[in-house]
Amino acid sequence: MTKVRIGFIGAGWWATANHIPLLAQHPDVELAGVCRLGREMLLAVQEKFGFPFATEDYHELLAQGLDGVVVTSPHHVHYEHARAALLQGCHVMVEKPMTLRADHAWELVNLARERNLHLLVPYGWQYKAINHKAKHYLDQGLVGTIEHVVCQMASPTKALFGGSGAPPAQQRANFTEPDPATWQGKEQGGGYAHGQLTHAAGLLFWLTGLRAQTVQAHTSAPNAQVDLYNAATVIFDGGALGVVSGAATLPPGSPFQVDIRIFGSDGALFLDLERARLEVVRHDGTRLAEELAPDAGAYSCDDPPARFVELIQGRGVNDSPGEAAARSVEFIDAMLRSAAAGGAATRVY
Ligand SMILES: NC(=O)c1ccc[n+]([C@@H]2O[C@H](COP(=O)([O-])OP(=O)(O)OC[C@H]3O[C@@H](n4cnc5c(N)ncnc54)[C@H](O)[C@@H]3O)[C@@H](O)[C@H]2O)c1
Protein backbone atom coordinates (compact mmCIF):
# COMPACT_ATOMS: atom_id res chain seq x y z
CA MET A 1 0.00 0.00 0.00
CA THR A 2 1.34 3.46 -0.86
CA LYS A 3 2.01 5.64 2.14
CA VAL A 4 0.05 8.77 2.90
CA ARG A 5 2.24 11.82 2.22
CA ILE A 6 1.84 14.41 4.96
CA GLY A 7 3.23 17.95 5.07
CA PHE A 8 3.33 20.19 8.12
CA ILE A 9 2.80 23.96 8.24
CA GLY A 10 3.96 25.20 11.64
CA ALA A 11 6.50 23.21 13.64
CA GLY A 12 6.79 24.87 17.03
CA TRP A 13 5.93 23.53 20.50
CA TRP A 14 2.77 21.57 19.75
CA ALA A 15 3.61 20.12 16.34
CA THR A 16 7.01 18.88 17.56
CA ALA A 17 5.58 17.58 20.86
CA ASN A 18 2.50 15.83 19.45
CA HIS A 19 1.64 15.65 15.75
CA ILE A 20 5.03 15.12 14.10
CA PRO A 21 6.33 12.45 16.53
CA LEU A 22 3.01 10.56 16.42
CA LEU A 23 2.85 10.58 12.63
CA ALA A 24 6.58 9.79 12.33
CA GLN A 25 5.85 6.46 14.05
CA HIS A 26 2.81 5.70 11.89
CA PRO A 27 3.52 2.81 9.53
CA ASP A 28 1.29 4.22 6.74
CA VAL A 29 2.72 7.76 6.79
CA GLU A 30 5.53 9.37 4.87
CA LEU A 31 6.67 12.64 6.42
CA ALA A 32 6.95 14.54 3.12
CA GLY A 33 7.93 18.02 4.22
CA VAL A 34 7.85 20.71 6.85
CA CYS A 35 7.40 24.47 6.85
CA ARG A 36 8.08 26.93 9.68
CA LEU A 37 9.65 30.34 10.08
CA GLY A 38 13.22 30.72 11.30
CA ARG A 39 15.90 28.96 9.22
CA GLU A 40 17.89 27.59 12.16
CA MET A 41 14.91 25.98 13.88
CA LEU A 42 13.54 24.77 10.54
CA LEU A 43 16.76 22.86 9.87
CA ALA A 44 16.79 21.53 13.44
CA VAL A 45 13.25 20.16 12.99
CA GLN A 46 14.19 18.71 9.59
CA GLU A 47 17.16 16.91 11.08
CA LYS A 48 15.39 15.66 14.21
CA PHE A 49 12.48 14.08 12.32
CA GLY A 50 14.28 13.26 9.05
CA PHE A 51 12.13 15.36 6.72
CA PRO A 52 13.34 15.14 3.10
CA PHE A 53 12.05 18.68 2.39
CA ALA A 54 11.96 21.85 4.50
CA THR A 55 11.03 25.41 3.63
CA GLU A 56 9.98 28.71 5.20
CA ASP A 57 7.48 29.26 2.36
CA TYR A 58 4.31 27.18 2.65
CA HIS A 59 3.61 27.53 -1.09
CA GLU A 60 6.76 25.50 -1.75
CA LEU A 61 5.60 22.83 0.69
CA LEU A 62 2.18 22.60 -0.96
CA ALA A 63 3.87 21.96 -4.32
CA GLN A 64 5.32 18.67 -2.99
CA GLY A 65 2.41 16.42 -4.04
CA LEU A 66 0.90 15.93 -0.58
CA ASP A 67 -2.16 13.90 0.43
CA GLY A 68 -2.69 15.69 3.74
CA VAL A 69 -1.52 18.87 5.44
CA VAL A 70 -1.29 19.42 9.20
CA VAL A 71 -1.59 23.11 10.14
CA THR A 72 -0.10 23.90 13.56
CA SER A 73 0.83 27.52 12.98
CA PRO A 74 -0.43 30.34 15.25
CA HIS A 75 -4.22 30.86 15.31
CA HIS A 76 -4.33 33.95 13.09
CA VAL A 77 -2.75 32.18 10.10
CA HIS A 78 -4.78 28.94 10.29
CA TYR A 79 -7.28 30.30 7.77
CA GLU A 80 -4.64 31.27 5.22
CA HIS A 81 -2.75 28.00 5.58
CA ALA A 82 -5.75 25.66 5.66
CA ARG A 83 -7.41 27.46 2.74
CA ALA A 84 -4.29 27.21 0.59
CA ALA A 85 -3.96 23.49 1.38
CA LEU A 86 -7.61 22.80 0.52
CA LEU A 87 -7.28 24.78 -2.73
CA GLN A 88 -4.28 22.59 -3.54
CA GLY A 89 -6.56 19.53 -3.16
CA CYS A 90 -5.11 18.32 0.17
CA HIS A 91 -7.02 16.92 3.14
CA VAL A 92 -6.44 19.20 6.13
CA MET A 93 -6.02 18.76 9.86
CA VAL A 94 -5.97 22.33 11.20
CA GLU A 95 -5.45 23.14 14.86
CA LYS A 96 -7.97 24.83 17.12
CA PRO A 97 -9.21 27.49 16.90
CA MET A 98 -9.87 26.57 13.27
CA THR A 99 -9.95 30.29 12.46
CA LEU A 100 -10.49 33.52 14.40
CA ARG A 101 -13.42 34.73 12.28
CA ALA A 102 -16.76 33.04 11.69
CA ASP A 103 -16.88 33.79 7.95
CA HIS A 104 -13.42 32.27 7.51
CA ALA A 105 -14.43 29.13 9.39
CA TRP A 106 -17.51 28.55 7.24
CA GLU A 107 -15.50 29.25 4.09
CA LEU A 108 -13.12 26.41 5.00
CA VAL A 109 -16.04 24.08 5.77
CA ASN A 110 -17.62 24.86 2.40
CA LEU A 111 -14.35 24.55 0.51
CA ALA A 112 -13.71 21.10 2.00
CA ARG A 113 -17.28 20.01 1.27
CA GLU A 114 -17.22 21.24 -2.35
CA ARG A 115 -13.91 19.49 -2.98
CA ASN A 116 -14.78 16.31 -1.09
CA LEU A 117 -11.81 16.76 1.25
CA HIS A 118 -11.57 15.93 4.94
CA LEU A 119 -11.31 18.84 7.37
CA LEU A 120 -10.46 17.76 10.91
CA VAL A 121 -9.75 19.99 13.92
CA PRO A 122 -7.79 17.97 16.51
CA TYR A 123 -9.93 18.54 19.59
CA GLY A 124 -8.50 15.61 21.58
CA TRP A 125 -11.39 15.32 24.04
CA GLN A 126 -13.80 14.46 21.25
CA TYR A 127 -11.97 11.15 20.76
CA LYS A 128 -12.41 9.96 24.37
CA ALA A 129 -14.85 7.16 25.23
CA ILE A 130 -16.50 9.21 28.00
CA ASN A 131 -17.51 11.89 25.51
CA HIS A 132 -18.64 9.35 22.92
CA LYS A 133 -20.91 7.85 25.55
CA ALA A 134 -22.28 11.30 26.41
CA LYS A 135 -22.93 11.97 22.71
CA HIS A 136 -24.62 8.60 22.38
CA TYR A 137 -27.00 9.44 25.26
CA LEU A 138 -27.81 12.83 23.73
CA ASP A 139 -28.26 11.36 20.23
CA GLN A 140 -30.66 8.82 21.74
CA GLY A 141 -32.71 11.76 23.00
CA LEU A 142 -32.42 10.83 26.69
CA VAL A 143 -32.64 14.46 27.85
CA GLY A 144 -35.34 15.38 25.31
CA THR A 145 -35.24 18.86 23.82
CA ILE A 146 -32.28 20.81 25.18
CA GLU A 147 -33.48 23.85 27.15
CA HIS A 148 -30.46 24.97 29.16
CA VAL A 149 -26.70 24.44 29.15
CA VAL A 150 -23.90 25.21 31.62
CA CYS A 151 -20.38 24.91 30.21
CA GLN A 152 -17.36 25.67 32.37
CA MET A 153 -13.67 25.23 31.55
CA ALA A 154 -10.55 26.08 33.58
CA SER A 155 -6.88 25.35 32.84
CA PRO A 156 -3.47 25.61 34.55
CA THR A 157 -2.37 28.19 31.98
CA LYS A 158 -1.65 31.42 33.85
CA ALA A 159 1.98 31.34 32.64
CA LEU A 160 1.00 30.47 29.06
CA PHE A 161 -1.40 33.41 28.68
CA GLY A 162 -0.16 35.89 31.24
CA GLY A 163 3.38 35.02 32.31
CA SER A 164 6.56 33.35 31.06
CA GLY A 165 4.73 31.65 28.18
CA ALA A 166 5.46 28.14 29.48
CA PRO A 167 2.88 25.49 28.57
CA PRO A 168 0.99 23.47 31.24
CA ALA A 169 3.10 20.91 33.10
CA GLN A 170 0.93 18.09 31.69
CA GLN A 171 2.08 19.01 28.18
CA ARG A 172 5.77 19.84 28.55
CA ALA A 173 7.70 20.84 25.46
CA ASN A 174 10.26 18.24 24.42
CA PHE A 175 11.85 20.14 21.55
CA THR A 176 10.92 23.83 21.64
CA GLU A 177 8.84 26.11 23.84
CA PRO A 178 5.93 28.02 22.28
CA ASP A 179 6.54 31.51 21.02
CA PRO A 180 4.81 33.67 23.69
CA ALA A 181 3.31 35.78 20.87
CA THR A 182 1.26 32.75 19.77
CA TRP A 183 -0.66 32.74 23.05
CA GLN A 184 -0.24 36.31 24.34
CA GLY A 185 -0.35 38.40 21.14
CA LYS A 186 -3.71 40.13 20.95
CA GLU A 187 -3.50 40.61 17.18
CA GLN A 188 -2.73 36.87 16.81
CA GLY A 189 -5.87 35.80 18.68
CA GLY A 190 -4.02 35.19 21.96
CA GLY A 191 -5.99 34.71 25.16
CA TYR A 192 -8.05 32.05 26.89
CA ALA A 193 -11.12 32.20 24.65
CA HIS A 194 -9.46 31.21 21.38
CA GLY A 195 -6.66 29.28 23.10
CA GLN A 196 -8.58 27.06 25.55
CA LEU A 197 -12.30 27.76 25.90
CA THR A 198 -12.50 26.66 22.27
CA HIS A 199 -11.99 23.06 23.53
CA ALA A 200 -15.07 23.15 25.79
CA ALA A 201 -17.12 25.06 23.23
CA GLY A 202 -16.08 22.66 20.47
CA LEU A 203 -17.08 19.71 22.64
CA LEU A 204 -20.40 21.32 23.57
CA PHE A 205 -21.35 22.03 19.95
CA TRP A 206 -20.24 18.58 18.79
CA LEU A 207 -22.14 16.83 21.61
CA THR A 208 -25.36 18.76 21.30
CA GLY A 209 -25.63 19.92 17.70
CA LEU A 210 -26.61 23.33 19.10
CA ARG A 211 -25.79 26.55 17.27
CA ALA A 212 -25.40 29.83 19.17
CA GLN A 213 -27.56 32.69 17.95
CA THR A 214 -26.98 35.61 20.35
CA VAL A 215 -24.24 36.19 22.93
CA GLN A 216 -23.64 38.70 25.72
CA ALA A 217 -20.20 38.46 27.27
CA HIS A 218 -17.45 40.00 29.33
CA THR A 219 -13.79 39.09 29.52
CA SER A 220 -11.06 40.24 31.89
CA ALA A 221 -7.27 40.23 31.82
CA PRO A 222 -5.86 40.93 35.28
CA ASN A 223 -2.12 41.69 34.90
CA ALA A 224 -2.17 40.25 31.38
CA GLN A 225 -2.34 41.50 27.78
CA VAL A 226 -5.06 39.05 26.75
CA ASP A 227 -8.21 37.57 28.29
CA LEU A 228 -7.74 35.18 31.22
CA TYR A 229 -11.45 35.00 32.11
CA ASN A 230 -14.55 34.66 29.96
CA ALA A 231 -18.17 34.95 31.07
CA ALA A 232 -20.94 34.61 28.49
CA THR A 233 -24.68 34.11 28.36
CA VAL A 234 -25.95 32.55 25.17
CA ILE A 235 -29.25 32.07 23.37
CA PHE A 236 -29.08 29.09 21.02
CA ASP A 237 -31.18 28.39 17.94
CA GLY A 238 -34.44 26.93 19.19
CA GLY A 239 -34.40 29.09 22.33
CA ALA A 240 -32.20 27.12 24.75
CA LEU A 241 -30.24 29.33 27.15
CA GLY A 242 -26.61 28.80 28.12
CA VAL A 243 -23.92 30.05 30.45
CA VAL A 244 -20.29 29.61 29.37
CA SER A 245 -17.33 30.32 31.67
CA GLY A 246 -13.58 30.16 31.11
CA ALA A 247 -10.70 30.62 33.56
CA ALA A 248 -7.00 30.45 32.65
CA THR A 249 -5.60 30.50 36.16
CA LEU A 250 -5.70 27.11 37.88
CA PRO A 251 -2.43 26.60 39.78
CA PRO A 252 0.29 24.67 37.90
CA GLY A 253 -0.24 20.91 37.90
CA SER A 254 -4.00 21.17 38.52
CA PRO A 255 -6.09 18.97 36.27
CA PHE A 256 -8.03 20.68 33.49
CA GLN A 257 -11.68 21.28 34.32
CA VAL A 258 -14.45 20.82 31.78
CA ASP A 259 -17.91 20.60 33.27
CA ILE A 260 -20.90 20.50 30.93
CA ARG A 261 -24.45 20.22 32.27
CA ILE A 262 -27.29 19.86 29.82
CA PHE A 263 -30.89 20.27 30.94
CA GLY A 264 -33.73 19.15 28.69
CA SER A 265 -37.46 18.51 28.56
CA ASP A 266 -37.05 14.86 29.67
CA GLY A 267 -33.99 14.96 31.91
CA ALA A 268 -30.44 16.20 32.40
CA LEU A 269 -26.91 15.03 31.53
CA PHE A 270 -23.88 15.83 33.67
CA LEU A 271 -20.41 15.49 32.13
CA ASP A 272 -17.40 16.36 34.28
CA LEU A 273 -14.03 15.54 32.71
CA GLU A 274 -11.97 16.52 35.76
CA ARG A 275 -13.77 14.13 38.09
CA ALA A 276 -14.70 11.56 35.40
CA ARG A 277 -18.44 11.82 35.93
CA LEU A 278 -21.06 11.01 33.32
CA GLU A 279 -24.59 10.77 34.54
CA VAL A 280 -28.11 11.05 33.13
CA VAL A 281 -31.18 11.65 35.29
CA ARG A 282 -34.65 11.54 33.74
CA HIS A 283 -38.11 12.60 34.78
CA ASP A 284 -39.34 9.02 34.22
CA GLY A 285 -37.12 7.98 37.15
CA THR A 286 -34.26 6.51 35.08
CA ARG A 287 -30.76 7.23 36.32
CA LEU A 288 -27.68 6.19 34.35
CA ALA A 289 -24.25 6.60 35.94
CA GLU A 290 -21.17 5.39 34.05
CA GLU A 291 -18.47 3.43 35.89
CA LEU A 292 -15.33 5.31 34.82
CA ALA A 293 -11.61 5.15 35.51
CA PRO A 294 -10.45 8.23 37.46
CA ASP A 295 -8.53 9.49 34.42
CA ALA A 296 -11.29 8.78 31.88
CA GLY A 297 -11.61 12.51 31.18
CA ALA A 298 -7.90 13.39 31.10
CA TYR A 299 -6.80 15.30 28.00
CA SER A 300 -4.60 13.87 25.31
CA CYS A 301 -4.41 14.44 21.58
CA ASP A 302 -3.07 11.02 20.55
CA ASP A 303 -6.02 9.95 18.43
CA PRO A 304 -6.69 12.79 15.96
CA PRO A 305 -3.48 12.45 13.88
CA ALA A 306 -4.04 8.72 13.33
CA ARG A 307 -7.71 9.33 12.56
CA PHE A 308 -6.70 11.94 9.98
CA VAL A 309 -4.61 9.28 8.23
CA GLU A 310 -7.49 6.77 8.36
CA LEU A 311 -9.85 9.32 6.82
CA ILE A 312 -7.39 9.98 3.99
CA GLN A 313 -7.27 6.20 3.46
CA GLY A 314 -11.07 6.15 3.19
CA ARG A 315 -11.79 4.69 6.63
CA GLY A 316 -13.03 5.91 10.00
CA VAL A 317 -15.25 8.71 11.26
CA ASN A 318 -14.26 12.34 11.76
CA ASP A 319 -15.04 12.99 15.44
CA SER A 320 -13.96 16.62 15.23
CA PRO A 321 -15.25 17.86 11.89
CA GLY A 322 -14.82 21.40 10.64
CA GLU A 323 -18.58 21.98 10.78
CA ALA A 324 -18.80 21.64 14.60
CA ALA A 325 -15.51 23.54 14.98
CA ALA A 326 -17.01 26.39 12.93
CA ARG A 327 -19.92 26.63 15.39
CA SER A 328 -17.32 27.01 18.14
CA VAL A 329 -15.41 29.67 16.17
CA GLU A 330 -18.54 31.71 15.45
CA PHE A 331 -19.55 31.57 19.12
CA ILE A 332 -16.14 32.74 20.37
CA ASP A 333 -15.89 35.38 17.64
CA ALA A 334 -19.27 36.82 18.76
CA MET A 335 -18.36 36.44 22.44
CA LEU A 336 -15.22 38.55 21.99
CA ARG A 337 -17.07 41.14 19.89
CA SER A 338 -19.72 41.39 22.62
CA ALA A 339 -17.06 41.80 25.31
CA ALA A 340 -15.32 44.51 23.25
CA ALA A 341 -18.67 46.31 23.03
CA GLY A 342 -19.11 46.26 26.82
CA GLY A 343 -21.32 43.17 26.91
CA ALA A 344 -23.75 44.20 24.17
CA ALA A 345 -26.11 41.53 22.84
CA THR A 346 -24.30 40.31 19.70
CA ARG A 347 -25.66 38.19 16.86
CA VAL A 348 -23.54 35.13 16.13
CA TYR A 349 -24.62 34.78 12.49
N1 LIG B 1 -5.19 20.55 20.09
C1 LIG B 1 -4.43 20.85 21.12
O1 LIG B 1 -4.54 20.22 22.16
C2 LIG B 1 -3.39 21.94 21.03
C3 LIG B 1 -2.40 22.04 22.00
C4 LIG B 1 -1.46 23.05 21.89
C5 LIG B 1 -1.49 23.93 20.81
N2 LIG B 1 -2.47 23.82 19.89
C6 LIG B 1 -2.54 24.78 18.75
O2 LIG B 1 -1.38 24.68 17.96
C7 LIG B 1 -1.09 25.95 17.36
C8 LIG B 1 0.39 26.25 17.52
O3 LIG B 1 0.71 26.42 18.88
P1 LIG B 1 2.23 26.33 19.39
O4 LIG B 1 2.20 26.54 20.85
O5 LIG B 1 2.88 25.12 18.83
O6 LIG B 1 2.86 27.64 18.70
P2 LIG B 1 4.41 27.94 18.44
O7 LIG B 1 4.57 29.42 18.51
O8 LIG B 1 5.28 27.09 19.29
O9 LIG B 1 4.60 27.42 16.93
C9 LIG B 1 4.05 28.07 15.82
C10 LIG B 1 4.76 27.56 14.57
O10 LIG B 1 4.17 28.16 13.42
C11 LIG B 1 5.23 28.69 12.60
N3 LIG B 1 4.70 29.82 11.82
C12 LIG B 1 4.28 31.02 12.25
N4 LIG B 1 3.88 31.78 11.20
C13 LIG B 1 4.08 31.03 10.09
C14 LIG B 1 3.89 31.26 8.71
N5 LIG B 1 3.40 32.43 8.27
N6 LIG B 1 4.21 30.26 7.84
C15 LIG B 1 4.69 29.09 8.30
N7 LIG B 1 4.90 28.81 9.60
C16 LIG B 1 4.59 29.77 10.48
C17 LIG B 1 6.30 29.10 13.58
O11 LIG B 1 7.55 29.24 12.93
C18 LIG B 1 6.25 27.91 14.54
O12 LIG B 1 6.97 26.83 14.01
C19 LIG B 1 -2.01 26.97 18.02
O13 LIG B 1 -3.03 27.37 17.14
C20 LIG B 1 -2.59 26.22 19.21
O14 LIG B 1 -3.93 26.60 19.52
C21 LIG B 1 -3.41 22.84 19.97
The ligand as an SDF file (V2000), in Angstrom:
LIG
                    3D

 44 48  0  0  0  0  0  0  0  0999 V2000
   -5.1920   20.5510   20.0900 N   0  0  0  0  0  0  0  0  0  0  0  0
   -4.4280   20.8540   21.1220 C   0  0  0  0  0  0  0  0  0  0  0  0
   -4.5420   20.2160   22.1630 O   0  0  0  0  0  0  0  0  0  0  0  0
   -3.3860   21.9380   21.0280 C   0  0  0  0  0  0  0  0  0  0  0  0
   -2.3990   22.0450   22.0000 C   0  0  0  0  0  0  0  0  0  0  0  0
   -1.4570   23.0520   21.8860 C   0  0  0  0  0  0  0  0  0  0  0  0
   -1.4920   23.9330   20.8060 C   0  0  0  0  0  0  0  0  0  0  0  0
   -2.4700   23.8240   19.8870 N   0  0  0  0  0  0  0  0  0  0  0  0
   -2.5430   24.7790   18.7510 C   0  0  0  0  0  0  0  0  0  0  0  0
   -1.3770   24.6820   17.9570 O   0  0  0  0  0  0  0  0  0  0  0  0
   -1.0920   25.9450   17.3590 C   0  0  0  0  0  0  0  0  0  0  0  0
    0.3930   26.2530   17.5190 C   0  0  0  0  0  0  0  0  0  0  0  0
    0.7080   26.4240   18.8840 O   0  0  0  0  0  0  0  0  0  0  0  0
    2.2260   26.3310   19.3870 P   0  0  0  0  0  0  0  0  0  0  0  0
    2.2000   26.5430   20.8460 O   0  0  0  0  0  0  0  0  0  0  0  0
    2.8770   25.1220   18.8290 O   0  0  0  0  0  0  0  0  0  0  0  0
    2.8640   27.6420   18.6990 O   0  0  0  0  0  0  0  0  0  0  0  0
    4.4100   27.9400   18.4360 P   0  0  0  0  0  0  0  0  0  0  0  0
    4.5660   29.4150   18.5140 O   0  0  0  0  0  0  0  0  0  0  0  0
    5.2780   27.0870   19.2880 O   0  0  0  0  0  0  0  0  0  0  0  0
    4.6020   27.4200   16.9290 O   0  0  0  0  0  0  0  0  0  0  0  0
    4.0460   28.0670   15.8180 C   0  0  0  0  0  0  0  0  0  0  0  0
    4.7620   27.5550   14.5710 C   0  0  0  0  0  0  0  0  0  0  0  0
    4.1720   28.1600   13.4160 O   0  0  0  0  0  0  0  0  0  0  0  0
    5.2270   28.6940   12.6020 C   0  0  0  0  0  0  0  0  0  0  0  0
    4.7030   29.8190   11.8170 N   0  0  0  0  0  0  0  0  0  0  0  0
    4.2840   31.0220   12.2480 C   0  0  0  0  0  0  0  0  0  0  0  0
    3.8820   31.7820   11.2030 N   0  0  0  0  0  0  0  0  0  0  0  0
    4.0830   31.0300   10.0950 C   0  0  0  0  0  0  0  0  0  0  0  0
    3.8930   31.2630    8.7060 C   0  0  0  0  0  0  0  0  0  0  0  0
    3.3990   32.4260    8.2740 N   0  0  0  0  0  0  0  0  0  0  0  0
    4.2070   30.2630    7.8430 N   0  0  0  0  0  0  0  0  0  0  0  0
    4.6920   29.0860    8.2990 C   0  0  0  0  0  0  0  0  0  0  0  0
    4.9000   28.8050    9.5950 N   0  0  0  0  0  0  0  0  0  0  0  0
    4.5910   29.7720   10.4790 C   0  0  0  0  0  0  0  0  0  0  0  0
    6.3050   29.0960   13.5770 C   0  0  0  0  0  0  0  0  0  0  0  0
    7.5520   29.2370   12.9290 O   0  0  0  0  0  0  0  0  0  0  0  0
    6.2510   27.9120   14.5400 C   0  0  0  0  0  0  0  0  0  0  0  0
    6.9700   26.8340   14.0150 O   0  0  0  0  0  0  0  0  0  0  0  0
   -2.0060   26.9720   18.0240 C   0  0  0  0  0  0  0  0  0  0  0  0
   -3.0290   27.3680   17.1380 O   0  0  0  0  0  0  0  0  0  0  0  0
   -2.5940   26.2220   19.2130 C   0  0  0  0  0  0  0  0  0  0  0  0
   -3.9290   26.6000   19.5240 O   0  0  0  0  0  0  0  0  0  0  0  0
   -3.4140   22.8380   19.9740 C   0  0  0  0  0  0  0  0  0  0  0  0
  1  2  1  0
  2  3  2  0
  2  4  1  0
  4  5  1  0
  4 44  2  0
  5  6  2  0
  6  7  1  0
  7  8  2  0
  8  9  1  0
  8 44  1  0
  9 10  1  0
  9 42  1  0
 10 11  1  0
 11 12  1  0
 11 40  1  0
 12 13  1  0
 13 14  1  0
 14 15  2  0
 14 16  1  0
 14 17  1  0
 17 18  1  0
 18 19  2  0
 18 20  1  0
 18 21  1  0
 21 22  1  0
 22 23  1  0
 23 24  1  0
 23 38  1  0
 24 25  1  0
 25 26  1  0
 25 36  1  0
 26 27  1  0
 26 35  1  0
 27 28  2  0
 28 29  1  0
 29 30  1  0
 29 35  2  0
 30 31  1  0
 30 32  2  0
 32 33  1  0
 33 34  2  0
 34 35  1  0
 36 37  1  0
 36 38  1  0
 38 39  1  0
 40 41  1  0
 40 42  1  0
 42 43  1  0
M  CHG  2   8   1  16  -1
M  END
$$$$
